[in-house]
Amino acid sequence: MTEQHLPPGLIGARVRRKEDPRLLTGRAQFVDDVALPGMLEAAILRSPHAHARIVSVDVSAALELPGVFAVITGAEVAQACALPQPVIWRLIPDQRMTDLYALAHDKVRYVGQGVAAVAAADRYVAEDALGLIEVEYEQLPAACTLDEALADGAPLLYENWPDNVSCRQTVPKGDVATAFAAADVIVSETITYGRQMGTPLETRGAVVSWDPFTDRLEAWLSTQSPNLARDLLGEVLGLPVERIRVRTPDVGGGFGNKFDFYGEEVVAALLSKRSGRPVKIIEDRLESFVANAHSREQRIEVEVAAKSDGTITGMRGTVYGVLGGQLSTVGIGPCWAATVLMPGPYDIPNVEVTVVGVVTNRSPYGSYRGWGQPKANIAHERIVEKLARELGMAANDVRRKNLIAPDKFPYPSPVFYYDSGRYEECLEAAERAVVDRGWAKRQAEAAKEGRSLGIGYSFHIEISAIGPSRILNQAGLQHSGFDEESVRIDSTGGVIVRSGLSAMGQGIQTALAQVAAQTLGVPLDSVTVLTGDTETNPYTGYGTGGSRGAALGGGALLRASTRLREKVLRVAAELLEASPDDLVISDGRISVAGTGVGGRSVSMRDVGDATYRRLDGKLPLGETPTLEERDVLDPDNTAFSYGTTAVLAEVDRETGRVQVLDYLIAHDCGTVINPMIVDGQLHGGAAQAIGGALFEEIVYGPDGQPLTTTFMDYLIPTASELPAFETVHLTTTADHIPGGFKGMGEAGTIGGASAITAAIDDALRDLGVGVVQLPITPPRLLSMIEAAEAGGTATDVEEQS
């Protein structure tokens, strides 16, 4: 493995984020700030039923309400659209597709599904008009849970399907049957991961203007993927993409929720076309709970075969994805990812895991930070912990025994090739940090006081740099994954970087500016990064998702900036009457190496003047005017980051409350562009992991009615529930990515729940408690404690929650 090391400079430096002054002083522009002349506001009438046939829809009274300009029904949407809502991840060839449109027209299949929409002078009038729309429903039996949907004689969400299973696929590696037959020990576990969602501070929104005279559509979307959104709008509406412009203003958090392509964008476009005016649609928080992409909910059955020394020889299991009433943009993608990544960082020669996607009368299942990886992680880490208990070994010793060794990279997993890693070194770095921080001493002192503290570990891998287009296309992605970046030096020496990535608070503008500034040898303040416009910025295949922005965007920009630097040196050599090989660039000035501060030099402004304005005698013969380079990075492979999470937690045995006291991550994402941004991403993800492990769950009643529709009942952790976070950095570069960059945007969410559950187990080790249901809320944990103290086994308390 060859290590790539960039020279010291801005890459690797903790610099303040360039975007923060504008964001912190209220000068950002979000989609709800967009105001166009004559703009209308829209609202959507949503189904109150989990499962019902639409008998009739009468909008006549709504059309007569003063201030109403347009009303559209599901039947009219289906007639106006060229295609149903797209599913871009089609990983299982024979999967049954739901093929529904932006509004329901035959049946509703979950509470909150759109049925009709109104565009009016303002949102108040639009909401009043919704109350005048009369919909006659024929209620149908609902299949709200996984068991209900799989039961014999279950109500069918789609009458032309034989059952509610959308897809089933087994992913094999090696000879699993032989491994289990020869095993010294076999352990199994069933894990339930509750339904959750990303909850960005800014809800989703769109402003769409479809000009009736030019037939051009302009959309301002709160999206992570502007190019993808433009292409999908064109497909669904039957409109050539050269007539579509998508602009992405500042995005107030995405977390995967804003990657998916939603029906509201289509509805806003059709209402604009019908009314002849721009239309704005902004979801409120209630709508976000019932119409946004849900995620996480899976039932995972996992089993491993092992030798008596802890070596795992085989793994098998089943992942049940609890899908909603229709497939979202990413389809079975997150559940499939949990399936193929279930072995995680472990060298298991024989693997066989099956994914089963089941439709239920719930909101669609889509993207959330980490995708399927937190569920794969909880499966392999819980089963490793259980195997360790069965063998009487320390869990980290079992991990060490099975972690992939450095000399085995690139390592073939059931589907992916892991590119590089030093897994055992990472685990040991976390263990040393825990010792240095005295966690064991704190645990012992707490025990003397009658308090229960536990230390838990987990090891995660993270697929990043989602980009190899041909491989992704062969796997079933109906879109590309490459990234294109452009960099220009203007006539005064300023640097403009243009990117198709979305800036949504993750610091991508600063990271790209650091790459360009160091490579070109200019001050960071002279670099401006522009994003968020499909008409003026390059094409980015997949957008901001899959931990790909810094890796692919940074890699492409590094190559483009390197070529641009070479041209700058050639022009400066002409001005200085020197050889380009003898020149150096520092802080925006080009000089002959070794001549010192007082030696001959020219500024980047001089070079800009020679290439844009006064070319005669200054621009070398054969050089074209202007200073601009573009680069497209379509890597040969994805890149795998990895890390160890360690958690110190306290369990109150009388209430079941868990408090996370300390949190540490030893992490390797290749070359770090900005450690402050990396730490922020890891810590933000860890906060979401804590929420997912202890607090957050979307709960439905037996009739399919969502019971968690506000932040009063869907609990997210506040600052008082979060510990201090610490990070230990390692660097193992991705040799196939320029600069050696790997992604880390989702890493913090992946291993946190596993480490927290391990810490809970450790705190209650005298009771033999093993957590297998998330979130582990106080009532659930208290029930387990009481059952263990009574000498029984903890019961499934899902219904009690």
Backbone hydrogen bonds, N-H to C=O, Kabsch-Sander energy under -0.5 kcal/mol:
donor,donor_aa,acceptor,acceptor_aa,energy
3,E,1,M,-0.5
5,H,3,E,-0.5
12,G,10,L,-0.7
12,G,673,I,-3.5
13,A,10,L,-2.1
13,A,673,I,-0.7
15,V,13,A,-1.3
20,D,17,R,-0.8
23,L,19,E,-1.9
24,L,20,D,-3.5
25,T,21,P,-1.3
26,G,23,L,-1.0
27,R,22,R,-2.2
28,A,22,R,-0.6
30,F,28,A,-0.5
33,D,30,F,-1.8
34,V,30,F,-0.5
34,V,31,V,-1.2
39,M,36,L,-1.9
40,L,278,P,-3.2
41,E,120,A,-2.6
42,A,280,K,-2.9
43,A,118,V,-1.9
45,L,116,A,-3.0
46,R,44,I,-0.5
47,S,113,Q,-2.7
52,A,108,V,-1.9
53,R,138,E,-2.9
54,I,106,D,-2.7
55,V,53,R,-0.8
55,V,136,E,-2.9
56,S,136,E,-1.2
58,D,134,E,-3.0
59,V,57,V,-0.6
63,L,59,V,-2.0
64,E,60,S,-1.1
65,L,61,A,-0.6
65,L,62,A,-1.0
68,V,65,L,-2.0
69,F,119,A,-2.7
70,A,119,A,-1.7
72,I,117,A,-2.4
74,G,115,V,-1.4
77,V,73,T,-2.1
78,A,74,G,-2.4
79,Q,75,A,-1.6
80,A,76,E,-1.9
81,C,77,V,-1.7
82,A,236,V,-2.7
83,L,236,V,-1.1
85,Q,100,L,-2.8
88,I,329,T,-2.4
89,W,329,T,-1.1
90,R,88,I,-0.9
90,R,476,G,-2.1
91,L,89,W,-0.5
95,Q,92,I,-2.1
96,R,166,S,-3.1
97,M,95,Q,-0.5
104,A,114,G,-3.2
108,V,52,A,-2.8
112,G,47,S,-2.1
113,Q,110,Y,-1.8
115,V,45,L,-3.1
115,V,116,A,-0.5
116,A,45,L,-1.1
117,A,72,I,-2.5
118,V,43,A,-2.5
119,A,70,A,-2.8
120,A,41,E,-2.7
121,A,67,G,-2.1
126,A,122,D,-2.1
127,E,123,R,-2.7
128,D,124,Y,-2.2
129,A,125,V,-2.5
130,L,126,A,-1.7
131,G,127,E,-1.2
132,L,129,A,-1.5
133,I,129,A,-0.6
133,I,130,L,-1.2
134,E,58,D,-2.3
135,V,133,I,-0.6
136,E,56,S,-2.4
137,Y,135,V,-0.6
138,E,53,R,-2.7
139,Q,137,Y,-0.6
140,L,51,H,-2.6
144,C,142,A,-0.6
149,A,145,T,-2.3
150,L,146,L,-1.9
151,A,147,D,-1.1
154,A,151,A,-1.7
161,W,158,Y,-2.2
164,N,149,A,-0.5
166,S,164,N,-0.7
166,S,357,G,-2.5
167,C,357,G,-1.2
169,Q,355,V,-2.0
171,V,353,V,-3.3
173,K,351,V,-2.2
176,V,174,G,-0.6
179,A,175,D,-1.6
180,F,176,V,-2.3
181,A,177,A,-2.1
182,A,178,T,-1.8
183,A,180,F,-0.8
184,D,306,A,-1.7
185,V,306,A,-2.0
187,V,304,V,-1.9
189,E,302,V,-2.6
191,I,300,I,-3.2
192,T,772,V,-2.6
193,Y,191,I,-0.5
193,Y,298,Q,-2.8
194,G,192,T,-0.6
194,G,774,L,-1.9
196,Q,295,S,-2.6
202,E,252,G,-2.0
203,T,201,L,-0.6
206,A,281,I,-2.1
207,V,220,W,-2.3
208,V,279,V,-2.7
209,S,218,E,-3.1
211,D,209,S,-0.7
211,D,216,R,-2.7
215,D,211,D,-1.8
217,L,243,R,-3.2
218,E,209,S,-2.8
218,E,216,R,-0.5
219,A,245,R,-3.0
220,W,207,V,-3.3
221,L,219,A,-0.6
221,L,247,R,-2.2
222,S,205,G,-1.9
223,T,221,L,-1.4
224,Q,258,K,-2.7
225,S,258,K,-0.5
229,A,225,S,-2.7
230,R,226,P,-2.3
231,D,227,N,-2.3
232,L,228,L,-2.5
233,L,229,A,-2.6
234,G,230,R,-2.2
235,E,231,D,-2.1
236,V,232,L,-2.7
237,L,233,L,-2.5
238,G,234,G,-1.1
239,L,234,G,-1.6
243,R,240,P,-2.1
244,I,241,V,-1.9
245,R,217,L,-2.5
247,R,219,A,-3.4
247,R,245,R,-0.5
248,T,532,G,-2.1
250,D,29,Q,-2.4
251,V,503,A,-1.2
252,G,250,D,-0.6
253,G,251,V,-2.0
257,N,254,G,-1.4
258,K,254,G,-0.5
259,F,256,G,-1.9
260,D,256,G,-1.0
262,Y,260,D,-0.6
265,E,262,Y,-0.7
266,V,262,Y,-0.7
267,V,263,G,-2.7
268,A,264,E,-2.7
269,A,265,E,-1.8
270,L,266,V,-2.4
271,L,267,V,-2.6
272,S,268,A,-2.1
273,K,269,A,-2.4
274,R,270,L,-2.3
275,S,271,L,-2.3
276,G,272,S,-2.5
277,R,272,S,-0.6
279,V,208,V,-2.7
280,K,40,L,-2.7
281,I,206,A,-2.8
283,E,204,R,-2.1
288,S,284,D,-2.0
289,F,285,R,-1.3
289,F,286,L,-0.6
290,V,286,L,-1.2
291,A,287,E,-2.9
292,N,287,E,-0.5
292,N,288,S,-1.0
294,H,364,P,-2.7
295,S,196,Q,-2.7
297,E,295,S,-1.7
298,Q,193,Y,-1.5
299,R,320,Y,-1.8
300,I,191,I,-3.1
301,E,299,R,-0.5
301,E,318,T,-2.8
302,V,189,E,-2.8
302,V,300,I,-0.6
303,E,316,R,-2.4
304,V,187,V,-2.5
305,A,314,G,-2.4
306,A,185,V,-2.5
307,K,311,T,-2.7
310,G,307,K,-1.8
313,T,305,A,-2.5
313,T,311,T,-0.5
314,G,305,A,-1.6
315,M,350,N,-2.2
316,R,303,E,-2.5
317,G,352,E,-1.7
318,T,301,E,-2.2
319,V,354,T,-3.3
320,Y,299,R,-3.0
320,Y,318,T,-0.6
321,G,319,V,-0.7
321,G,356,V,-2.7
322,V,297,E,-1.5
322,V,320,Y,-0.6
323,L,321,G,-1.6
323,L,358,V,-2.0
325,G,362,R,-2.9
328,S,365,Y,-0.7
331,G,328,S,-1.3
332,I,89,W,-0.6
333,G,330,V,-2.5
335,C,332,I,-0.5
336,W,332,I,-2.7
337,A,333,G,-2.6
338,A,334,P,-1.9
339,T,335,C,-1.4
340,V,336,W,-2.5
341,L,337,A,-1.7
342,M,339,T,-1.2
344,G,341,L,-1.4
346,Y,343,P,-1.7
347,D,402,N,-3.3
348,I,346,Y,-1.7
350,N,313,T,-0.6
351,V,173,K,-3.1
352,E,315,M,-2.0
353,V,171,V,-2.0
354,T,317,G,-2.3
355,V,169,Q,-2.8
356,V,319,V,-3.0
357,G,167,C,-2.1
358,V,321,G,-2.6
358,V,356,V,-0.6
359,V,164,N,-2.5
360,T,323,L,-0.6
360,T,324,G,-0.6
361,N,143,A,-2.7
362,R,360,T,-2.2
366,G,294,H,-3.6
366,G,364,P,-0.6
369,R,255,F,-1.8
371,W,368,Y,-3.4
373,Q,370,G,-2.5
376,A,372,G,-1.9
377,N,373,Q,-2.6
378,I,374,P,-2.1
379,A,375,K,-1.7
380,H,376,A,-2.4
381,E,377,N,-2.6
382,R,378,I,-1.8
383,I,379,A,-1.8
384,V,380,H,-1.5
385,E,381,E,-2.1
386,K,382,R,-2.2
387,L,383,I,-2.5
388,A,384,V,-2.4
389,R,385,E,-2.0
390,E,386,K,-2.4
391,L,387,L,-2.0
392,G,388,A,-0.9
392,G,389,R,-0.5
393,M,388,A,-2.5
397,D,394,A,-0.7
398,V,394,A,-1.6
399,R,395,A,-2.2
400,R,396,N,-2.7
401,K,397,D,-2.0
402,N,398,V,-1.1
402,N,399,R,-1.0
403,L,399,R,-2.1
404,I,345,P,-2.1
408,K,405,A,-2.0
409,F,406,P,-1.3
411,Y,418,Y,-2.0
413,S,411,Y,-0.8
413,S,416,F,-3.1
418,Y,411,Y,-2.7
418,Y,416,F,-0.6
423,Y,404,I,-0.5
426,C,422,R,-1.7
427,L,423,Y,-2.3
428,E,424,E,-2.4
429,A,425,E,-1.9
430,A,426,C,-1.8
431,E,427,L,-2.2
432,R,428,E,-2.6
433,A,429,A,-2.0
434,V,430,A,-2.2
435,V,431,E,-2.1
436,D,432,R,-2.8
437,R,433,A,-1.6
438,G,435,V,-1.6
439,W,434,V,-1.7
442,R,438,G,-2.1
443,Q,439,W,-2.6
444,A,440,A,-2.3
445,E,441,K,-2.6
446,A,442,R,-2.2
447,A,443,Q,-1.8
448,K,444,A,-1.5
449,E,445,E,-0.9
449,E,446,A,-0.7
450,G,447,A,-1.4
451,R,446,A,-2.7
452,S,651,V,-0.7
453,L,451,R,-0.7
454,G,649,A,-2.9
456,G,647,V,-2.5
458,S,645,T,-1.8
460,H,643,G,-3.0
462,E,641,S,-2.6
464,S,639,A,-2.9
465,A,547,S,-2.3
466,I,546,G,-1.1
469,S,467,G,-1.3
472,L,468,P,-2.7
473,N,469,S,-3.1
474,Q,470,R,-2.3
475,A,471,I,-1.8
476,G,472,L,-1.0
476,G,473,N,-0.6
477,L,472,L,-2.6
478,Q,88,I,-3.0
483,D,633,L,-1.9
484,E,539,Y,-0.6
485,E,631,D,-2.3
486,S,498,R,-2.0
487,V,629,E,-2.5
488,R,496,I,-2.6
489,I,627,L,-2.3
490,D,488,R,-0.5
490,D,494,G,-3.0
493,G,490,D,-1.6
495,V,526,S,-2.5
496,I,488,R,-3.3
497,V,495,V,-0.5
497,V,528,T,-3.2
498,R,486,S,-2.4
499,S,530,L,-2.4
500,G,484,E,-0.7
504,M,502,S,-0.7
511,A,507,G,-2.2
512,L,508,I,-2.5
513,A,509,Q,-1.8
514,Q,510,T,-2.3
515,V,511,A,-1.9
516,A,512,L,-2.5
517,A,513,A,-2.8
518,Q,514,Q,-2.4
519,T,515,V,-2.1
520,L,516,A,-2.5
521,G,517,A,-1.5
522,V,517,A,-1.8
526,S,523,P,-1.3
527,V,524,L,-1.8
528,T,495,V,-2.7
530,L,497,V,-3.3
530,L,528,T,-0.5
532,G,501,L,-0.6
534,T,246,V,-2.6
537,N,533,D,-2.0
541,G,482,F,-2.1
541,G,539,Y,-0.5
542,Y,482,F,-0.5
544,T,224,Q,-3.0
545,G,543,G,-1.0
548,R,545,G,-0.6
552,L,548,R,-2.7
553,G,548,R,-0.9
553,G,549,G,-1.5
554,G,549,G,-0.8
554,G,550,A,-0.8
555,G,551,A,-1.7
556,A,552,L,-2.7
557,L,553,G,-2.3
558,L,554,G,-2.2
559,R,555,G,-1.8
560,A,556,A,-2.4
561,S,557,L,-3.0
562,T,558,L,-2.0
563,R,559,R,-2.0
564,L,560,A,-2.1
565,R,561,S,-2.5
566,E,562,T,-1.8
567,K,563,R,-1.6
568,V,564,L,-2.4
569,L,565,R,-2.4
570,R,566,E,-1.7
571,V,567,K,-2.5
572,A,568,V,-2.8
573,A,569,L,-2.2
574,E,570,R,-1.4
575,L,571,V,-1.8
576,L,572,A,-2.5
577,E,573,A,-0.9
578,A,573,A,-2.2
582,D,579,S,-1.8
583,L,580,P,-1.4
584,V,591,S,-2.6
586,S,589,R,-2.5
588,G,521,G,-3.4
589,R,586,S,-1.9
590,I,602,V,-3.3
591,S,584,V,-2.3
592,V,600,R,-1.0
593,A,582,D,-3.3
595,T,592,V,-1.8
599,G,596,G,-1.2
602,V,590,I,-2.4
604,M,588,G,-2.0
607,V,603,S,-1.8
608,G,604,M,-2.4
609,D,605,R,-2.6
610,A,606,D,-1.9
611,T,607,V,-1.0
611,T,608,G,-0.6
612,Y,608,G,-1.5
613,R,609,D,-1.7
614,R,609,D,-2.5
615,L,613,R,-0.7
618,K,615,L,-1.8
619,L,615,L,-2.5
623,E,620,P,-2.0
626,T,611,T,-2.4
627,L,489,I,-0.6
629,E,487,V,-2.2
631,D,485,E,-2.2
633,L,483,D,-3.0
633,L,631,D,-0.5
634,D,632,V,-0.6
639,A,464,S,-2.3
641,S,462,E,-2.1
641,S,639,A,-0.7
642,Y,668,D,-1.6
643,G,460,H,-2.3
644,T,666,A,-2.5
645,T,458,S,-2.5
646,A,664,L,-2.9
647,V,456,G,-2.6
648,L,662,D,-2.3
649,A,454,G,-2.4
649,A,647,V,-0.5
650,E,659,Q,-2.8
651,V,452,S,-2.7
652,D,657,R,-2.8
653,R,651,V,-0.8
655,T,652,D,-0.6
656,G,652,D,-2.9
659,Q,650,E,-2.7
661,L,648,L,-2.6
661,L,659,Q,-0.7
662,D,648,L,-1.7
663,Y,724,A,-1.0
664,L,646,A,-2.8
665,I,726,E,-2.3
666,A,644,T,-2.7
667,H,665,I,-0.6
667,H,728,V,-3.2
668,D,642,Y,-2.5
669,C,670,G,-0.5
669,C,730,L,-0.6
671,T,740,G,-1.6
673,I,671,T,-0.5
677,I,674,N,-0.5
678,V,674,N,-2.4
679,D,675,P,-2.9
680,G,676,M,-2.1
681,Q,677,I,-2.5
682,L,678,V,-2.6
683,H,679,D,-2.9
684,G,680,G,-2.5
685,G,681,Q,-2.3
686,A,682,L,-2.2
687,A,683,H,-2.1
688,Q,684,G,-1.6
689,A,685,G,-2.1
690,I,686,A,-2.5
691,G,687,A,-2.1
692,G,688,Q,-2.5
693,A,689,A,-2.1
694,L,690,I,-2.2
695,F,691,G,-2.3
696,E,691,G,-3.1
698,I,195,R,-3.5
699,V,697,E,-0.7
701,G,705,Q,-2.8
704,G,701,G,-2.1
707,L,699,V,-3.4
708,T,699,V,-0.8
709,T,707,L,-0.7
713,D,710,T,-1.1
714,Y,710,T,-2.4
715,L,713,D,-0.9
721,E,718,T,-1.5
722,L,718,T,-0.6
722,L,719,A,-0.9
724,A,661,L,-0.5
726,E,663,Y,-1.7
728,V,665,I,-2.8
730,L,667,H,-2.7
734,A,740,G,-1.0
735,D,733,T,-0.8
737,I,734,A,-1.6
740,G,737,I,-2.9
741,F,738,P,-0.7
742,K,669,C,-1.7
747,A,744,M,-0.6
748,G,744,M,-0.5
749,T,746,E,-1.2
750,I,746,E,-0.6
750,I,747,A,-1.4
751,G,747,A,-0.9
755,A,751,G,-2.0
756,I,752,G,-2.4
757,T,753,A,-2.5
758,A,754,S,-2.0
759,A,755,A,-2.1
760,I,756,I,-2.2
761,D,757,T,-2.5
762,D,758,A,-2.2
763,A,759,A,-2.3
764,L,760,I,-1.6
765,R,762,D,-1.3
767,L,764,L,-1.9
768,G,764,L,-0.8
768,G,765,R,-0.5
769,V,764,L,-1.1
774,L,192,T,-2.8
776,I,693,A,-3.1
777,T,775,P,-1.5
781,L,777,T,-2.7
782,L,778,P,-2.8
783,S,779,P,-1.9
784,M,780,R,-1.9
785,I,781,L,-2.7
786,E,782,L,-2.8
787,A,783,S,-2.2
788,A,784,M,-2.5
789,E,785,I,-2.7
790,A,786,E,-1.6
791,G,788,A,-1.2
792,G,787,A,-2.4
797,V,795,T,-0.6
801,S,797,V,-1.0
801,S,798,E,-0.8
